[in-house]
Amino acid sequence: MEYAVIFLPLIGSIVTYFAKRFGSLFSQIFSSLMVSCSAIISFVIFYDGVLNNNYGNYIVFEWINSGDFKVNWSINIDPLSSIMIMVVTTVSALVHVYSIGYMSNDPHKPRFMSYLSLFTFSMLCLVVSDNFLQLFFGWEGVGLCSYLLIGFWYKKETANNAAIKAFIVNRVGDFGLAIGIFLIFLNFNSINFQDVFENVPNFSDKKLNIFGGEFNLITSICVFLFIGAMGKSAQFFLHTWLPDAMEGPTPVSALIHAATMVTAGVFLVVKCSPIFEYSTFALNLVATVGIITALFAASVALVQNDIKKIIAYSTCSQLGYMFFAAGVGAYHIAMFHLFTHAFFKALLFLGAGSVIHAFHDEQDISKMGGVWKKIPFTMTLMLIGTLALTGFPFLSGFYSKDAIIEYAFLKNTTMGNYVSSVGIFVAFLTSIYSWRLFFKTFFGKYANKSIPIEKTHESPMIMIIPLIILAVGAIFAGYFFKDLFIGDNFNYWGDTIFFLNYIKLENIPIWVIVITPVLVIISIPISYILFIKDKSILDGIKKSNEPLYNFLLNKWYVDEIYDFIFIKPLKKLGLFFWKRGDQNTIDRFGPDGISKVIKYISNKAVQFQSGYIYDYAFVMLIGLSALITYLILN
C-alpha cells in the first residue's frame, strides 16, 4: 500500500507519455485514475496512522553503500509525511480531473497529463524521504517539472521566459540547500534524518571557521537550508519567479501553489525543526523573511489586475504566514495552515480557471464584471474560497490563520509581537484584495468590449465537480482537524516535530481573538463601496498617493532592481567575453585561424596540380630535400 501510493503517479506518467497512440482520452483517464487511486490510499494511510499509530520506514532499495556511509531509497511514513501525502495526492487528483475539461482543446494533452503525474511523483519522493539526498532528488524533480509545466506552451515567448526564470531563481535556492547538506554530511558523517536530528545537541556549540570568520555550525546549516526553502516557497528576494509562473496552464498554477512546489520549503523547515530549534538567529531569520514576504505580497496584490497573479501573490503572502509561524516555533500550526490553505487555494485557482474559460482566456479582472448570473456555480464556489482565504469565521482559514496570530501573541517576545501585529494587518489587506477580485470579477457593470456577455458560459461539470470537493474541504477542513493538529492535548505529531518551548493556546485576551474576524467582516462592505458602488473614492486615493500606487503596481521595483544589479551587468559581461574572447581571440586564432591557414596553403598547393611533369618533379624534389634534412638533423 505504501509503495503503491508513491509509484502509481509515476506509472501513470510513463504510460501516459509513451501510449500517445491510444489517444488523448486514454491518457487523461489513465493518469487521473492512477493519481486518484493514490489519493484514496493516502487517506487509508493517514487514518491508519491516526487510529492505530501505524507508521514505518519502508526501504525500496539500497541506494549508496560506501564504507560507513549508507543511504537508502525509502518510503518513510510518519505523521508529517502522511499529511503531505494526503494533501499532494488529493489536490493532484482533482487537478487531473479538472484538466480533462480545461485542456480539452489543447493538442498536447498526453504530454500535459504525463508532466502533471511526474510532478506529483517528484513531490511524493520529497515528502517520504528519510534522508537529505532523497529529499534533494525530489526537490530537483519538482523544479524540473515546474520548468516543463510553466513552459508547457513553449511557442509563447513569455511562457519560455517564465519557465527559465523559475528554473534559474530556484537554482540560487537549491545551491544554498546543497551547501547545507554538505555541511551536515561533513560534520555529522551522515545525511539520514534520524542520525542527524539525534546528534544536533552535541554540535550546538561547534564553530565553523570560514574566510577568517567564526560561525556557529547549527546556525550556518539552518541559514543555508532556509535559503533553499526561500527559493522553492518564493519568499522575498527569491519570490520573483512565482507571479511569472502564471504563464503556464491554470491547472499547473493550482498544483504548484496548493500542494507541491511552494509547500516544499515549509515542509523542509518543519521537518528540520530539531535543527532550527537550536538556533535562535535562524528562527528569527525565518520569521523576519516571512513577515516581509506576507506584507510585500499582500500589498502588491491590492493593485494587480491579472486574476491569476492576484491569487499567486496571495499564495506568496500565505506562505509568509507559514514561515513566520515556524519562526516563532509554531511548526504544527504552520503545517495546519498549509493543510487548510491547500483546499481553498486550489479552489481559488481552479475557480479562476473556470472564470478564464468563461471569458475565452481573458485574465484581466478590469475587463470582467456583471456575470454572476451567467456563471453562478463558479461564483458560489469562488465565494467559498474567498471566505476561507480571508479567514471568515468558522471556515478553514479562520482556524489556521488565527491560530498563528494567537500563538505569536502568546509567545510574548519581540519577534512574537511583530509577527502577531503584522499578521493582523496582513489579514486585513488579504480581505481587501480578495473581495476586490471577487467583486470586480462577478459584480458591477460588464466591462469586456471584445466578448459579448451572451458568449460567457458556465464551465462543464468535469471542471465544476473538483471545485465542489475542494469547497467542502475549504469549509470543513479547519473545524474537523484543528483538535488533531493543534489541540492542546494532542499527541498526533509524536516526535516528528520538535519543540523546545511549546505554548498552549489558552488564556488568550478576547481582543486578540475577535480583532481579525472583525476586520475581515468590516472589509466586505468597504471593498464593495470602493470597487463597485463608488469608484470615485478609489480614484481619489490613487491620485493623492500616485507614487505609492506606482510602487505597488511595479511590485516594489524588485524586478527592476535585479535587472539593474544582476541581469544587465551579466549580459554586458557575457557579450564582452563572447565578442572579445570567443570570436576575436579563440575563434580568430583557433579553429577559424587554422582553417584560414590550411585553406591558404591548399589554394597555393593546388597550383602545382598543373599536369606538367616538371611541376610534379619539383614538388617531389622539395619533399625529398625536406626528408633528408630531417634525417640529418635527427
C-alpha positions as CSV (number, residue, x, y, z in Angstrom):
1,M,0.0,0.0,0.0
2,E,2.8,2.4,0.9
3,Y,4.6,1.6,-2.3
4,A,1.5,2.0,-4.4
5,V,0.7,5.5,-3.1
6,I,4.2,6.7,-4.3
7,F,4.6,4.8,-7.6
8,L,1.1,4.9,-9.1
9,P,1.6,8.5,-10.3
10,L,5.0,7.5,-11.8
11,I,3.3,4.6,-13.6
12,G,0.6,7.0,-14.8
13,S,3.2,9.4,-16.1
14,I,5.3,6.9,-18.0
15,V,2.3,5.0,-19.5
16,T,0.6,8.3,-20.5
17,Y,3.6,9.7,-22.2
18,F,4.5,6.6,-24.2
19,A,0.9,5.5,-25.0
20,K,0.0,8.5,-27.1
21,R,-1.2,6.3,-29.9
22,F,-4.2,5.2,-27.7
23,G,-5.5,8.8,-27.9
24,S,-5.9,11.8,-25.6
25,L,-8.9,10.4,-23.8
26,F,-7.0,7.3,-22.7
27,S,-4.1,9.5,-21.4
28,Q,-6.4,11.7,-19.4
29,I,-8.4,8.9,-17.9
30,F,-5.5,6.6,-17.1
31,S,-3.3,9.3,-15.5
32,S,-6.3,10.6,-13.5
33,L,-7.2,7.1,-12.4
34,M,-3.6,6.4,-11.2
35,V,-3.4,9.6,-9.1
36,S,-6.9,9.1,-7.8
37,C,-6.1,5.6,-6.6
38,S,-3.0,7.1,-4.9
39,A,-5.2,9.7,-3.2
40,I,-7.6,7.1,-1.9
41,I,-4.7,5.0,-0.5
42,S,-3.3,8.2,1.1
43,F,-6.5,8.6,3.2
44,V,-6.2,5.0,4.3
45,I,-2.6,5.5,5.4
46,F,-3.4,8.7,7.2
47,Y,-6.3,7.3,9.2
48,D,-4.4,4.1,9.9
49,G,-1.7,6.3,11.4
50,V,-4.2,8.4,13.4
51,L,-6.2,5.4,14.7
52,N,-3.6,2.7,15.1
53,N,-0.3,4.7,15.2
54,N,0.8,2.5,12.3
55,Y,3.9,4.2,10.8
56,G,7.1,2.8,9.4
57,N,10.1,3.2,7.1
58,Y,9.8,1.0,4.0
59,I,13.1,0.5,2.1
60,V,12.7,0.4,-1.6
61,F,16.4,-0.4,-2.3
62,E,19.9,0.4,-1.0
63,W,21.0,3.5,-2.9
64,I,24.6,4.2,-1.7
65,N,26.8,1.9,0.4
66,S,30.4,3.2,0.8
67,G,32.2,2.3,3.9
68,D,30.2,3.7,6.9
69,F,28.1,5.9,4.6
70,K,24.8,4.3,3.7
71,V,21.8,5.9,2.1
72,N,18.6,4.0,1.2
73,W,15.8,4.9,-1.1
74,S,12.9,4.7,1.4
75,I,9.3,5.5,1.9
76,N,9.2,7.0,5.4
77,I,5.6,7.2,6.7
78,D,5.2,9.3,9.8
79,P,2.6,11.9,10.9
80,L,4.2,14.7,9.0
81,S,4.7,12.8,5.7
82,S,1.2,11.2,5.9
83,I,-0.4,14.7,5.9
84,M,1.7,15.8,3.0
85,I,1.0,12.7,1.0
86,M,-2.8,13.2,1.5
87,V,-2.6,16.9,0.5
88,V,-0.4,16.3,-2.5
89,T,-2.4,13.3,-3.9
90,T,-5.8,14.7,-3.2
91,V,-5.2,18.1,-4.8
92,S,-3.3,16.5,-7.7
93,A,-6.1,14.0,-8.4
94,L,-8.7,16.9,-8.5
95,V,-6.4,18.9,-10.8
96,H,-6.0,15.9,-13.1
97,V,-9.8,15.5,-13.4
98,Y,-10.3,19.3,-13.8
99,S,-7.6,19.3,-16.6
100,I,-9.8,16.9,-18.7
101,G,-12.2,19.7,-19.2
102,Y,-9.8,22.7,-19.1
103,M,-7.3,21.3,-21.6
104,S,-10.0,19.8,-23.9
105,N,-8.9,21.9,-26.9
106,D,-5.1,21.5,-26.4
107,P,-3.4,19.2,-28.9
108,H,-0.8,18.0,-26.4
109,K,-3.0,16.6,-23.7
110,P,-0.9,13.4,-23.2
111,R,2.3,15.3,-22.6
112,F,0.5,17.6,-20.2
113,M,-1.1,14.8,-18.1
114,S,2.3,13.0,-18.0
115,Y,4.0,16.1,-16.7
116,L,1.3,16.5,-14.0
117,S,1.7,13.0,-12.8
118,L,5.5,13.2,-12.8
119,F,5.2,16.4,-10.8
120,T,3.1,14.6,-8.2
121,F,5.6,11.7,-8.0
122,S,8.5,14.1,-7.5
123,M,6.8,15.8,-4.6
124,L,5.9,12.5,-3.0
125,C,9.5,11.4,-3.2
126,L,10.4,14.6,-1.4
127,V,8.0,14.2,1.5
128,V,8.6,10.5,2.2
129,S,12.3,10.7,2.2
130,D,14.3,9.6,5.3
131,N,17.5,11.3,4.2
132,F,18.6,14.6,2.7
133,L,19.8,13.1,-0.5
134,Q,16.4,11.6,-1.5
135,L,14.8,14.9,-0.4
136,F,17.2,16.7,-2.7
137,F,16.2,14.3,-5.6
138,G,12.5,15.2,-5.1
139,W,13.5,18.8,-4.6
140,E,15.2,18.9,-8.0
141,G,12.4,16.8,-9.5
142,V,9.7,19.3,-8.7
143,G,12.0,22.1,-10.0
144,L,12.3,20.2,-13.3
145,C,8.6,19.5,-13.6
146,S,7.8,23.2,-12.8
147,Y,10.0,24.2,-15.7
148,L,8.3,21.8,-18.1
149,L,4.8,22.8,-17.0
150,I,5.3,26.6,-16.7
151,G,6.8,26.5,-20.2
152,F,4.2,23.9,-21.5
153,W,3.0,26.3,-24.2
154,Y,6.6,26.7,-25.4
155,K,5.6,28.5,-28.6
156,K,4.8,31.6,-26.4
157,E,7.9,33.6,-25.7
158,T,6.5,34.7,-22.3
159,A,6.0,31.1,-21.2
160,N,9.5,30.2,-22.1
161,N,10.9,33.2,-20.3
162,A,8.8,32.4,-17.2
163,A,10.0,28.8,-17.2
164,I,13.6,29.8,-17.5
165,K,13.2,32.5,-14.8
166,A,11.7,29.9,-12.4
167,F,14.5,27.5,-13.1
168,I,17.3,30.0,-12.6
169,V,15.9,31.6,-9.4
170,N,15.4,28.2,-7.9
171,R,18.9,27.3,-8.7
172,V,20.0,30.0,-6.3
173,G,17.9,28.5,-3.5
174,D,19.0,25.0,-4.4
175,F,22.7,26.0,-4.2
176,G,22.0,27.1,-0.6
177,L,20.3,23.8,0.2
178,A,23.2,21.8,-1.3
179,I,25.7,23.7,0.9
180,G,23.5,23.0,3.9
181,I,23.5,19.3,3.1
182,F,27.3,19.3,2.5
183,L,27.8,20.9,5.9
184,I,25.6,18.3,7.5
185,F,27.5,15.4,5.9
186,L,30.9,16.9,6.6
187,N,30.2,17.3,10.3
188,F,27.6,14.6,11.2
189,N,29.1,12.0,8.8
190,S,25.5,11.1,7.8
191,I,22.6,12.6,5.9
192,N,19.9,10.4,7.4
193,F,17.3,12.5,9.2
194,Q,17.3,10.3,12.3
195,D,21.0,10.2,12.8
196,V,21.4,14.0,12.2
197,F,18.5,15.0,14.5
198,E,19.6,12.8,17.3
199,N,23.1,14.4,17.3
200,V,22.2,18.0,16.9
201,P,22.5,18.8,20.7
202,N,26.1,17.5,20.6
203,F,27.0,20.1,17.9
204,S,25.1,23.1,19.3
205,D,28.3,24.9,20.3
206,K,30.5,23.9,17.5
207,K,32.0,26.7,15.4
208,L,33.0,27.0,11.7
209,N,35.9,29.0,10.5
210,I,35.0,30.4,7.1
211,F,37.2,33.0,5.3
212,G,38.7,34.1,8.6
213,G,35.3,34.4,10.4
214,E,33.8,32.2,13.1
215,F,30.2,31.0,12.7
216,N,28.0,28.6,14.7
217,L,27.6,25.3,12.8
218,I,23.9,24.8,13.5
219,T,23.1,28.4,12.6
220,S,25.1,28.1,9.4
221,I,23.3,24.8,8.4
222,C,19.9,26.4,9.2
223,V,20.6,29.5,7.2
224,F,21.6,27.5,4.1
225,L,18.7,25.1,4.4
226,F,16.4,28.1,4.7
227,I,17.8,29.7,1.5
228,G,16.7,26.6,-0.2
229,A,13.3,26.9,1.3
230,M,13.1,30.6,0.2
231,G,13.7,29.6,-3.4
232,K,11.1,26.8,-3.5
233,S,8.5,28.7,-1.4
234,A,9.0,32.0,-3.2
235,Q,10.0,34.1,-0.1
236,F,11.1,37.7,-0.5
237,F,14.3,38.1,-2.6
238,L,13.7,34.8,-4.3
239,H,10.0,35.3,-5.0
240,T,10.2,36.8,-8.5
241,W,9.6,33.6,-10.4
242,L,6.2,32.9,-8.8
243,P,4.0,35.5,-10.4
244,D,5.6,34.9,-13.8
245,A,4.8,31.2,-13.4
246,M,1.2,32.1,-14.2
247,E,2.1,31.8,-17.9
248,G,1.6,28.0,-17.5
249,P,-1.9,26.5,-17.8
250,T,-4.2,27.2,-14.8
251,P,-4.2,23.6,-13.5
252,V,-0.4,23.9,-13.2
253,S,-0.8,27.0,-11.1
254,A,-3.2,25.3,-8.8
255,L,-0.9,22.3,-8.3
256,I,2.2,24.4,-7.8
257,H,0.6,26.8,-5.4
258,A,-1.6,24.5,-3.4
259,A,0.1,21.2,-2.9
260,T,3.5,20.7,-4.5
261,M,6.4,23.0,-5.2
262,V,5.8,26.0,-3.0
263,T,4.9,23.9,0.1
264,A,8.2,22.1,-0.1
265,G,10.1,24.9,1.6
266,V,7.6,25.0,4.5
267,F,7.9,21.2,4.8
268,L,11.7,21.4,4.9
269,V,11.7,23.9,7.8
270,V,9.2,21.9,9.8
271,K,10.9,18.6,9.1
272,C,14.2,20.1,10.3
273,S,12.7,21.6,13.4
274,P,15.1,19.6,15.6
275,I,17.9,21.6,13.9
276,F,16.2,25.0,13.8
277,E,15.2,24.9,17.4
278,Y,18.9,25.1,18.4
279,S,19.4,28.4,16.5
280,T,17.6,31.5,17.7
281,F,19.2,33.5,14.9
282,A,17.9,31.1,12.2
283,L,14.3,31.2,13.7
284,N,14.3,35.0,13.8
285,L,15.5,35.0,10.2
286,V,12.7,32.7,9.2
287,A,10.2,34.8,11.0
288,T,11.6,38.1,9.6
289,V,11.6,36.9,6.0
290,G,8.1,35.5,6.5
291,I,6.9,38.9,7.8
292,I,8.4,40.8,4.9
293,T,7.0,38.3,2.4
294,A,3.5,38.4,3.8
295,L,3.4,42.2,3.8
296,F,5.0,42.6,0.4
297,A,2.8,40.1,-1.4
298,A,-0.4,41.3,0.2
299,S,0.4,45.0,-0.7
300,V,1.2,44.1,-4.3
301,A,-1.9,42.0,-4.7
302,L,-4.0,45.1,-3.9
303,V,-3.4,46.7,-7.3
304,Q,-2.8,43.8,-9.7
305,N,-5.4,43.2,-12.4
306,D,-4.4,39.7,-13.6
307,I,-6.8,37.3,-11.8
308,K,-4.1,34.6,-11.6
309,K,-1.4,36.9,-10.4
310,I,-3.6,38.2,-7.6
311,I,-4.1,34.7,-6.4
312,A,-0.3,34.0,-6.9
313,Y,0.6,36.9,-4.7
314,S,-1.9,35.7,-2.2
315,T,-0.1,32.3,-2.1
316,C,3.2,34.2,-1.6
317,S,1.6,36.1,1.4
318,Q,0.1,32.9,2.9
319,L,3.5,31.2,2.7
320,G,4.8,34.1,4.6
321,Y,2.3,33.3,7.3
322,M,3.5,29.7,7.4
323,F,7.1,30.8,7.7
324,F,6.7,33.3,10.4
325,A,4.6,30.7,12.3
326,A,7.6,28.3,12.0
327,G,9.9,31.2,13.1
328,V,8.1,31.6,16.4
329,G,8.2,27.8,17.0
330,A,4.6,27.1,15.9
331,Y,5.6,24.3,13.5
332,H,2.4,22.4,14.0
333,I,0.3,25.5,13.2
334,A,2.3,26.2,10.1
335,M,1.5,22.7,8.9
336,F,-2.1,23.1,9.8
337,H,-2.3,26.3,7.7
338,L,-0.5,24.5,4.9
339,F,-3.2,21.8,5.1
340,T,-6.2,24.2,5.1
341,H,-4.5,26.5,2.5
342,A,-4.2,23.7,0.0
343,F,-8.0,23.4,-0.2
344,F,-9.0,27.0,-0.6
345,K,-6.1,28.0,-2.7
346,A,-6.6,25.1,-5.2
347,L,-10.3,26.1,-5.1
348,L,-9.4,29.7,-6.0
349,F,-7.0,28.8,-8.8
350,L,-9.3,26.3,-10.4
351,G,-12.2,28.7,-9.9
352,A,-10.1,31.4,-11.7
353,G,-9.5,28.9,-14.5
354,S,-13.3,28.5,-14.7
355,V,-13.7,32.3,-15.0
356,I,-10.9,32.4,-17.7
357,H,-12.7,29.6,-19.5
358,A,-16.0,31.6,-19.4
359,F,-14.3,34.7,-20.7
360,H,-12.5,32.9,-23.5
361,D,-9.0,33.2,-22.0
362,E,-9.3,36.7,-20.7
363,Q,-7.5,37.2,-17.3
364,D,-7.8,40.9,-16.7
365,I,-10.4,41.5,-13.9
366,S,-10.9,45.1,-15.1
367,K,-12.5,43.5,-18.3
368,M,-14.9,41.4,-16.4
369,G,-17.9,42.0,-14.0
370,G,-21.6,41.5,-14.0
371,V,-21.5,37.8,-14.8
372,W,-22.7,36.2,-11.6
373,K,-25.9,35.2,-13.2
374,K,-24.1,33.7,-16.2
375,I,-21.7,31.5,-14.1
376,P,-23.5,31.0,-10.8
377,F,-21.7,27.8,-9.8
378,T,-18.3,29.3,-10.4
379,M,-19.3,32.4,-8.5
380,T,-20.6,30.5,-5.5
381,L,-17.5,28.3,-5.3
382,M,-15.2,31.3,-5.6
383,L,-17.2,33.0,-2.8
384,I,-16.4,30.0,-0.6
385,G,-12.7,30.1,-1.5
386,T,-12.6,33.9,-0.8
387,L,-14.3,33.5,2.6
388,A,-11.9,30.7,3.6
389,L,-8.8,32.7,2.4
390,T,-9.8,35.8,4.3
391,G,-10.3,33.9,7.5
392,F,-14.1,34.4,7.7
393,P,-15.4,32.9,10.9
394,F,-15.8,29.1,11.0
395,L,-14.3,28.4,7.6
396,S,-10.9,26.6,7.4
397,G,-8.7,29.7,7.0
398,F,-10.2,31.1,10.2
399,Y,-8.9,28.3,12.4
400,S,-5.4,28.1,11.0
401,K,-4.6,31.7,10.3
402,D,-5.9,33.0,13.6
403,A,-4.0,30.3,15.5
404,I,-0.8,31.6,14.0
405,I,-1.5,35.1,15.3
406,E,-2.6,33.8,18.7
407,Y,0.5,31.7,19.2
408,A,2.8,34.5,18.2
409,F,1.0,36.8,20.7
410,L,1.3,34.3,23.5
411,K,5.0,33.9,22.7
412,N,5.3,37.4,24.3
413,T,8.7,38.1,22.7
414,T,9.8,41.0,20.5
415,M,9.6,38.8,17.4
416,G,6.3,37.3,18.5
417,N,4.8,40.7,18.9
418,Y,6.0,41.8,15.5
419,V,4.5,38.6,14.0
420,S,1.1,39.0,15.6
421,S,0.9,42.7,14.6
422,V,1.9,42.1,11.0
423,G,-0.3,39.0,10.8
424,I,-3.4,41.1,11.8
425,F,-2.6,43.9,9.4
426,V,-1.9,41.4,6.5
427,A,-5.2,39.6,7.3
428,F,-7.0,42.9,6.6
429,L,-5.1,43.5,3.4
430,T,-5.8,39.9,2.3
431,S,-9.5,40.5,2.8
432,I,-9.4,43.8,0.8
433,Y,-7.7,42.3,-2.3
434,S,-9.7,39.1,-2.1
435,W,-13.0,40.9,-2.2
436,R,-11.7,43.3,-4.8
437,L,-11.0,40.3,-7.1
438,F,-14.4,38.7,-6.3
439,F,-16.5,41.9,-6.8
440,K,-14.7,43.1,-9.9
441,T,-15.0,39.6,-11.5
442,F,-18.6,38.9,-10.8
443,F,-20.4,42.1,-10.0
444,G,-20.8,45.7,-11.2
445,K,-21.0,46.5,-14.9
446,Y,-19.9,44.1,-17.6
447,A,-16.7,45.7,-18.9
448,N,-15.4,43.4,-21.7
449,K,-15.8,45.1,-25.0
450,S,-14.4,42.2,-27.1
451,I,-16.6,39.4,-25.8
452,P,-20.4,39.9,-25.6
453,I,-21.8,38.9,-22.3
454,E,-24.1,36.3,-24.1
455,K,-21.0,34.4,-25.0
456,T,-19.8,33.9,-21.5
457,H,-20.8,30.5,-20.2
458,E,-20.5,28.2,-17.2
459,S,-17.8,25.5,-17.2
460,P,-18.6,21.8,-17.8
461,M,-19.3,19.6,-14.9
462,I,-16.0,17.8,-15.3
463,M,-14.5,21.2,-14.1
464,I,-17.1,22.0,-11.5
465,I,-17.1,18.7,-9.6
466,P,-13.4,19.1,-8.4
467,L,-14.3,22.7,-7.3
468,I,-17.2,21.3,-5.2
469,I,-15.0,18.8,-3.5
470,L,-12.4,21.5,-2.8
471,A,-15.1,23.8,-1.5
472,V,-16.1,21.1,1.1
473,G,-12.5,21.0,2.3
474,A,-12.3,24.8,2.4
475,I,-15.4,24.9,4.6
476,F,-14.8,22.0,7.0
477,A,-11.1,21.1,7.0
478,G,-10.2,23.6,9.7
479,Y,-13.0,22.7,12.1
480,F,-12.6,18.9,11.9
481,F,-8.8,18.8,12.0
482,K,-8.0,21.6,14.4
483,D,-8.0,19.5,17.6
484,L,-6.0,16.8,15.9
485,F,-3.3,19.1,14.6
486,I,-3.1,22.0,17.1
487,G,-5.2,20.9,20.1
488,D,-3.6,21.3,23.5
489,N,-3.9,17.7,24.4
490,F,-2.8,16.4,21.0
491,N,-0.3,13.6,20.6
492,Y,-0.6,13.3,16.8
493,W,2.8,14.7,15.9
494,G,4.8,12.4,18.1
495,D,8.5,13.1,17.7
496,T,8.2,14.3,14.0
497,I,8.1,17.9,15.2
498,F,10.5,19.1,17.9
499,F,9.5,21.8,20.4
500,L,11.9,23.3,22.8
501,N,9.3,25.8,24.1
502,Y,5.8,24.7,23.4
503,I,3.0,27.2,24.2
504,K,-0.6,26.2,24.7
505,L,-3.3,28.2,23.0
506,E,-5.0,29.2,26.2
507,N,-5.8,32.4,28.3
508,I,-5.9,34.5,25.1
509,P,-7.2,38.0,25.5
510,I,-10.6,38.4,23.9
511,W,-9.5,41.3,21.7
512,V,-6.8,39.1,20.1
513,I,-9.5,36.5,19.3
514,V,-12.0,38.9,17.8
515,I,-9.9,41.6,16.1
516,T,-9.1,39.6,12.9
517,P,-12.6,38.3,12.3
518,V,-14.0,41.8,12.9
519,L,-11.5,43.3,10.4
520,V,-12.4,40.6,7.9
521,I,-16.1,41.3,8.2
522,I,-15.7,45.1,8.0
523,S,-13.6,44.8,4.8
524,I,-16.5,43.3,2.9
525,P,-18.7,46.5,2.7
526,I,-15.5,48.6,2.4
527,S,-14.5,46.6,-0.6
528,Y,-17.9,46.7,-2.2
529,I,-18.1,50.5,-1.8
530,L,-14.6,51.1,-3.1
531,F,-14.6,48.7,-6.1
532,I,-18.3,48.6,-7.1
533,K,-20.5,51.3,-5.5
534,D,-18.5,54.4,-5.7
535,K,-15.2,54.1,-7.6
536,S,-14.5,57.8,-7.4
537,I,-13.3,57.3,-3.8
538,L,-10.7,54.9,-5.0
539,D,-9.7,57.1,-7.9
540,G,-9.2,60.0,-5.5
541,I,-7.0,57.8,-3.3
542,K,-4.9,56.8,-6.3
543,K,-4.3,60.3,-7.4
544,S,-3.4,61.6,-4.0
545,N,-1.0,58.6,-3.5
546,E,0.3,58.1,-7.0
547,P,3.9,57.3,-6.0
548,L,2.7,54.6,-3.6
549,Y,0.3,53.3,-6.2
550,N,3.1,53.0,-8.8
551,F,5.4,51.5,-6.2
552,L,2.9,48.7,-5.5
553,L,1.9,48.3,-9.2
554,N,5.5,47.8,-10.1
555,K,5.9,45.2,-7.3
556,W,8.2,47.3,-5.1
557,Y,10.5,47.5,-8.2
558,V,12.3,44.3,-7.2
559,D,12.5,43.0,-10.8
560,E,13.9,46.4,-12.0
561,I,16.5,46.4,-9.2
562,Y,17.5,42.8,-10.1
563,D,17.7,43.8,-13.7
564,F,19.9,46.7,-12.9
565,I,22.2,44.9,-10.4
566,F,22.5,41.4,-12.0
567,I,20.9,40.9,-15.4
568,K,22.3,43.9,-17.4
569,P,25.9,43.7,-16.0
570,L,25.9,39.9,-16.6
571,K,24.6,40.4,-20.1
572,K,27.3,43.0,-20.8
573,L,30.0,40.7,-19.3
574,G,28.7,37.8,-21.4
575,L,28.7,40.0,-24.5
576,F,32.3,41.1,-23.8
577,F,33.6,37.6,-23.4
578,W,31.6,36.4,-26.5
579,K,32.9,39.2,-28.8
580,R,36.4,39.7,-27.4
581,G,37.0,36.2,-26.0
582,D,35.3,33.7,-28.2
583,Q,35.1,35.5,-31.6
584,N,38.1,37.8,-31.6
585,T,40.5,35.6,-29.7
586,I,39.6,31.9,-29.5
587,D,37.8,31.6,-32.9
588,R,40.2,34.0,-34.6
589,F,43.4,32.3,-33.6
590,G,41.9,28.9,-33.0
591,P,39.6,27.0,-35.4
592,D,39.0,30.0,-37.7
593,G,42.7,30.8,-37.9
594,I,43.8,27.3,-38.5
595,S,41.2,26.8,-41.2
596,K,42.3,30.0,-42.9
597,V,45.9,28.9,-42.9
598,I,45.0,25.4,-44.2
599,K,42.8,26.9,-46.9
600,Y,45.6,29.4,-47.9
601,I,48.1,26.5,-48.1
602,S,45.7,24.3,-50.1
603,N,44.9,27.1,-52.5
604,K,48.7,27.5,-53.2
605,A,49.3,23.8,-53.3
606,V,46.6,23.2,-55.9
607,Q,48.6,25.4,-58.3
608,F,51.1,22.6,-58.6
609,Q,48.4,20.4,-60.0
610,S,49.1,21.7,-63.5
611,G,49.5,18.4,-65.4
612,Y,53.2,19.1,-66.4
613,I,55.7,16.6,-65.3
614,Y,58.4,19.2,-64.3
615,D,55.9,20.6,-61.7
616,Y,55.5,17.2,-60.1
617,A,59.2,16.6,-60.2
618,F,59.8,19.9,-58.4
619,V,57.4,19.0,-55.6
620,M,59.0,15.6,-55.2
621,L,62.4,17.2,-55.0
622,I,61.3,19.6,-52.3
623,G,59.8,16.7,-50.4
624,L,62.9,14.6,-50.7
625,S,65.1,17.5,-49.6
626,A,62.9,18.1,-46.5
627,L,63.1,14.4,-45.6
628,I,66.9,14.2,-46.0
629,T,67.2,17.4,-43.9
630,Y,65.0,15.9,-41.2
631,L,67.0,12.6,-41.1
632,I,70.4,14.5,-40.9
633,L,69.2,16.8,-38.1
634,N,68.0,13.8,-36.0
